[in-house]
Amino acid sequence: MVDHEVGTTAETAVADADGFDRRGVRADAADGVLARVRAGVGDLTGALRRVAEHVLSDPEAVTRATIVELAEGSGTSPATITRFCRAMGFEGYADLRLGIAAESGRARMAGWTADIGREIQPGDPLRRVLEQIIAADTRAMHDTAALLDLAEVERAAAAIAAAGRVNIFGASGSALVGEEMQIMLHRIGVAAWAWNDVHEGLASAALLGAGDIALGVSYGGRTRETIEMLAEAGSRGATTVAVTGFARSPLAELADIVLLTASGATTFRPDALSARHPQLVVLDLLYIAVAQRTHDRAHAALRRTAQAVEGHKAAKEASS
């Protein structure tokens, strides 16, 4: 059935999608069209969400469909398709279709597997499993590069470089990513702590203030503990940074700076696991940007820390 939504619900959904687009998505680029849709689908409602899900289910078909055919296939209307295109940063359906076609062509040229989402069978050889993982991760890296607002990375790096202390919050797999960032920052002389226990994290967040940084890592942006810790830090005057896959998630909404990541999710590897590598890429970029801004201090700290552990490396080699 074709919809005829023109009221408040549709307008609210468009407003939400437009808000998503303003929070770090490069709407003027053809790159990462599908990444934009993936990142925003969870925040769309009603007819707009049906369009997004239909586009993601078969992007190739969209490149061949007319606006009327896409409306019929998604159970919406041509007017809804137009609103969806504008919410994604395009002037109209023709631009959206061309963007998806260009992205699909690049994917084929890069050799990405066409059926990444197909479930791995128990008897599949490891070579095929490896190819599937590499293909999914490669796509996620490219999608993350398209989603990431480098101006926001610059802001975060400048804030961390000048910070008195940096607290990093996360839970489960995101906590592991946060710990990696803490280690990297610590090696270049940045006073950083990583917390995954909500009680300890809240206590540490309560001691932050103006000039300090709180960084929360959560792909879905809905992990209650991480949200609570980042909110506490923000209430004390700390600058808050969110590393998440959803621009309008609760975590992103309360953060001063939002760094978006994509996910190479497949039927055999959920978002929480597949988001790990893109998160590490974004945090590695942020770390290097901080090191650039504190070059002399960072270089001296790296040299001193390397010297401090050199004896243990030598002893290990000698005993092998």
C-alpha positions as CSV (number, residue, x, y, z in Angstrom):
1,M,0.0,0.0,0.0
2,V,1.3,3.5,-1.0
3,D,1.4,6.0,1.9
4,H,0.2,9.6,1.8
5,E,1.9,10.9,4.9
6,V,2.0,14.7,5.0
7,G,1.5,15.4,8.7
8,T,3.5,15.8,11.8
9,T,5.0,12.3,11.9
10,A,6.6,12.6,8.5
11,E,7.8,16.1,9.2
12,T,9.3,15.0,12.5
13,A,11.1,12.1,10.8
14,V,12.5,14.5,8.2
15,A,13.7,16.9,10.9
16,D,15.3,14.0,12.8
17,A,17.1,12.9,9.6
18,D,18.2,16.4,8.8
19,G,19.6,16.7,12.3
20,F,21.5,13.5,11.8
21,D,22.9,14.9,8.6
22,R,24.2,18.0,10.3
23,R,25.9,16.1,13.0
24,G,29.0,15.1,11.0
25,V,27.8,13.5,7.8
26,R,29.4,14.9,4.7
27,A,26.2,15.4,2.7
28,D,28.0,17.0,-0.2
29,A,29.9,13.8,-1.0
30,A,28.8,10.9,-3.2
31,D,31.1,8.7,-1.1
32,G,29.4,6.7,1.6
33,V,25.8,7.1,0.5
34,L,24.9,3.7,1.9
35,A,26.9,4.4,5.0
36,R,24.9,7.5,5.6
37,V,21.7,5.5,5.2
38,R,23.0,2.7,7.5
39,A,24.0,5.2,10.2
40,G,20.6,7.0,10.0
41,V,18.1,4.2,9.6
42,G,17.8,3.6,13.4
43,D,16.7,7.2,13.9
44,L,14.1,7.4,11.1
45,T,10.5,6.5,11.6
46,G,7.5,5.5,9.6
47,A,7.6,5.8,5.9
48,L,11.2,7.3,5.8
49,R,12.5,4.3,7.6
50,R,10.8,1.9,5.2
51,V,12.5,3.7,2.3
52,A,15.9,3.4,4.1
53,E,15.4,-0.3,4.7
54,H,14.3,-0.9,1.2
55,V,17.4,0.9,-0.2
56,L,19.7,-1.0,2.0
57,S,18.1,-4.3,1.1
58,D,18.9,-4.0,-2.6
59,P,21.0,-1.0,-3.5
60,E,21.6,-2.3,-7.0
61,A,17.9,-2.4,-7.7
62,V,17.6,1.3,-6.6
63,T,20.0,2.3,-9.3
64,R,17.6,0.9,-12.0
65,A,14.3,1.9,-10.4
66,T,12.3,5.0,-11.1
67,I,11.0,7.1,-8.2
68,V,7.6,5.6,-8.7
69,E,9.0,2.1,-8.7
70,L,11.0,2.8,-5.5
71,A,7.9,4.2,-3.9
72,E,5.8,1.1,-4.7
73,G,8.6,-1.2,-3.6
74,S,8.9,0.5,-0.2
75,G,5.2,1.0,0.2
76,T,5.5,4.7,0.3
77,S,4.9,7.6,-2.1
78,P,7.1,9.6,-4.5
79,A,6.8,12.6,-2.1
80,T,8.3,10.5,0.7
81,I,11.1,9.4,-1.6
82,T,11.9,13.0,-2.3
83,R,11.9,13.9,1.5
84,F,14.1,10.9,2.1
85,C,16.6,12.0,-0.5
86,R,16.8,15.5,1.0
87,A,17.2,14.1,4.5
88,M,20.2,12.2,3.1
89,G,21.7,15.4,1.7
90,F,20.6,15.1,-1.9
91,E,18.6,17.5,-4.0
92,G,16.4,14.8,-5.4
93,Y,16.1,11.2,-6.4
94,A,18.3,11.4,-9.4
95,D,21.3,12.5,-7.3
96,L,20.7,9.8,-4.8
97,R,20.5,7.1,-7.5
98,L,23.6,8.3,-9.2
99,G,25.4,8.4,-5.8
100,I,24.5,4.8,-5.1
101,A,25.4,3.7,-8.6
102,A,28.8,5.3,-8.3
103,E,29.4,3.7,-5.0
104,S,28.3,0.3,-6.2
105,G,30.6,0.6,-9.2
106,R,33.6,1.4,-7.0
107,A,32.8,-1.6,-4.8
108,R,32.8,-3.9,-7.7
109,M,36.1,-2.4,-9.0
110,A,37.7,-2.9,-5.6
111,G,36.7,-6.5,-5.6
112,W,34.4,-6.4,-2.6
113,T,32.3,-9.6,-2.3
114,A,28.8,-9.1,-3.5
115,D,27.2,-11.3,-0.9
116,I,29.0,-10.0,2.2
117,G,25.8,-10.4,4.2
118,R,25.3,-14.0,3.4
119,E,25.7,-16.3,6.4
120,I,28.8,-18.4,6.5
121,Q,28.1,-22.1,6.4
122,P,29.7,-24.5,8.9
123,G,31.5,-26.3,6.1
124,D,32.9,-23.2,4.3
125,P,36.7,-23.2,4.0
126,L,38.7,-20.8,6.1
127,R,39.9,-19.1,2.9
128,R,36.3,-18.0,2.1
129,V,35.7,-16.9,5.7
130,L,38.9,-14.8,5.6
131,E,37.8,-13.2,2.4
132,Q,34.4,-12.3,3.8
133,I,35.9,-10.7,6.9
134,I,38.4,-8.7,4.9
135,A,35.7,-7.6,2.5
136,A,33.4,-6.5,5.3
137,D,36.2,-4.7,7.2
138,T,37.4,-3.0,4.0
139,R,33.9,-1.7,3.3
140,A,33.5,-0.5,6.9
141,M,36.8,1.4,6.7
142,H,35.7,3.2,3.5
143,D,32.3,3.9,5.0
144,T,33.9,5.3,8.2
145,A,36.1,7.6,6.1
146,A,33.0,8.9,4.3
147,L,31.1,9.5,7.5
148,L,33.9,11.0,9.6
149,D,34.0,14.8,10.0
150,L,37.7,15.7,10.0
151,A,36.9,19.1,11.5
152,E,35.4,17.3,14.5
153,V,38.6,15.2,14.8
154,E,40.6,18.4,14.7
155,R,38.5,19.8,17.5
156,A,38.8,16.7,19.6
157,A,42.6,16.5,19.1
158,A,43.1,20.2,20.0
159,A,41.0,19.7,23.2
160,I,42.9,16.5,24.2
161,A,46.3,18.1,23.5
162,A,45.5,20.9,25.9
163,A,43.6,18.8,28.5
164,G,44.7,18.4,32.1
165,R,43.4,14.9,32.1
166,V,41.5,12.6,29.8
167,N,38.9,10.0,31.0
168,I,37.9,7.3,28.5
169,F,34.6,5.4,29.1
170,G,33.3,2.2,27.5
171,A,31.7,-1.1,28.2
172,S,32.4,-4.7,27.0
173,G,34.1,-4.6,23.6
174,S,34.1,-0.8,23.5
175,A,36.0,-0.8,26.8
176,L,38.8,-2.7,25.1
177,V,39.0,-0.1,22.4
178,G,39.1,2.6,25.0
179,E,41.9,0.9,26.8
180,E,43.9,0.9,23.6
181,M,43.4,4.6,23.3
182,Q,44.5,5.2,26.9
183,I,47.7,3.3,26.3
184,M,48.5,5.2,23.2
185,L,47.9,8.6,24.8
186,H,49.8,7.6,27.9
187,R,52.9,6.8,25.8
188,I,53.0,10.4,24.5
189,G,52.7,12.0,27.8
190,V,48.9,12.6,28.0
191,A,47.4,11.9,31.4
192,A,44.7,9.5,30.4
193,W,42.6,6.9,32.3
194,A,40.2,4.2,30.9
195,W,37.2,3.1,32.9
196,N,34.8,0.3,32.3
197,D,33.3,-0.1,35.8
198,V,30.5,2.3,36.1
199,H,31.1,3.1,39.8
200,E,34.8,3.9,39.4
201,G,34.0,5.7,36.2
202,L,31.4,7.9,37.8
203,A,33.6,8.7,40.7
204,S,36.4,9.7,38.3
205,A,34.1,11.6,36.1
206,A,32.8,13.6,39.1
207,L,36.4,14.9,39.6
208,L,36.7,16.3,36.1
209,G,36.3,20.0,35.3
210,A,36.8,22.6,32.7
211,G,39.9,21.8,30.6
212,D,39.4,18.1,31.0
213,I,38.2,15.6,28.4
214,A,35.7,12.7,28.7
215,L,35.6,10.3,25.7
216,G,32.8,7.7,25.5
217,V,33.0,4.8,23.1
218,S,29.9,2.9,22.1
219,Y,29.0,1.9,18.5
220,G,25.2,1.9,19.2
221,G,25.5,4.9,21.5
222,R,22.9,3.4,23.8
223,T,25.0,1.7,26.5
224,R,23.5,3.1,29.7
225,E,26.8,2.9,31.8
226,T,28.8,4.8,29.1
227,I,26.0,7.4,28.8
228,E,25.9,8.0,32.5
229,M,29.7,8.4,32.9
230,L,29.9,10.8,30.0
231,A,26.9,12.8,31.3
232,E,28.5,13.1,34.7
233,A,31.7,14.4,33.2
234,G,29.9,16.9,31.1
235,S,27.9,18.1,34.1
236,R,31.2,18.9,35.8
237,G,32.4,21.1,32.9
238,A,34.5,18.6,31.0
239,T,34.5,18.6,27.2
240,T,32.7,15.4,26.0
241,V,33.6,13.4,22.9
242,A,31.5,10.5,21.6
243,V,32.8,7.8,19.3
244,T,29.7,6.1,17.9
245,G,28.0,4.8,14.8
246,F,24.8,6.8,15.3
247,A,24.7,10.6,15.1
248,R,21.4,10.8,17.0
249,S,22.0,8.2,19.6
250,P,21.7,9.2,23.3
251,L,25.5,9.2,23.6
252,A,26.0,11.5,20.6
253,E,23.2,13.8,21.7
254,L,24.9,14.7,25.0
255,A,28.5,15.0,23.6
256,D,30.1,18.2,22.6
257,I,32.1,16.5,19.8
258,V,30.8,13.4,17.8
259,L,33.1,11.1,15.8
260,L,31.1,8.7,13.6
261,T,32.2,5.2,12.7
262,A,30.7,2.6,10.4
263,S,30.3,-1.1,10.9
264,G,31.0,-4.1,8.7
265,A,28.2,-6.1,10.2
266,T,27.2,-9.4,8.6
267,T,24.9,-12.2,9.6
268,F,27.8,-14.0,11.2
269,R,29.4,-11.0,12.9
270,P,27.2,-8.5,14.8
271,D,27.7,-4.8,15.0
272,A,29.5,-4.9,18.4
273,L,32.3,-7.0,17.0
274,S,32.4,-5.7,13.4
275,A,32.6,-2.1,14.6
276,R,35.8,-2.7,16.5
277,H,38.3,-2.1,13.6
278,P,36.6,1.2,12.4
279,Q,36.6,2.4,16.0
280,L,40.3,1.7,16.3
281,V,41.0,3.5,13.0
282,V,39.2,6.6,14.2
283,L,41.0,6.6,17.6
284,D,44.3,6.0,15.9
285,L,43.7,9.0,13.7
286,L,42.8,11.0,16.8
287,Y,45.9,9.9,18.6
288,I,48.2,10.9,15.7
289,A,46.5,14.2,15.5
290,V,47.1,14.8,19.2
291,A,50.8,13.7,18.8
292,Q,51.2,16.2,16.0
293,R,50.0,19.0,18.2
294,T,52.3,18.0,21.1
295,H,55.2,17.0,18.9
296,D,58.1,17.8,21.1
297,R,56.5,16.5,24.3
298,A,55.2,13.4,22.5
299,H,58.6,12.6,20.9
300,A,60.4,12.9,24.2
301,A,57.8,10.8,25.9
302,L,58.0,8.0,23.3
303,R,61.8,8.0,23.5
304,R,61.8,7.8,27.3
305,T,59.1,5.1,27.5
306,A,60.8,3.0,24.8
307,Q,64.1,3.2,26.8
308,A,62.3,2.2,30.0
309,V,61.1,-1.2,28.5
310,E,64.1,-1.9,26.3
311,G,65.7,-4.0,28.9
312,H,62.8,-6.3,29.1
313,K,62.8,-6.8,25.3
314,A,66.5,-7.6,25.3
315,A,66.1,-10.0,28.2
316,K,63.3,-11.8,26.4
317,E,65.4,-12.1,23.2
318,A,68.4,-13.4,25.0
319,S,66.3,-16.1,26.8
320,S,64.7,-17.4,23.6
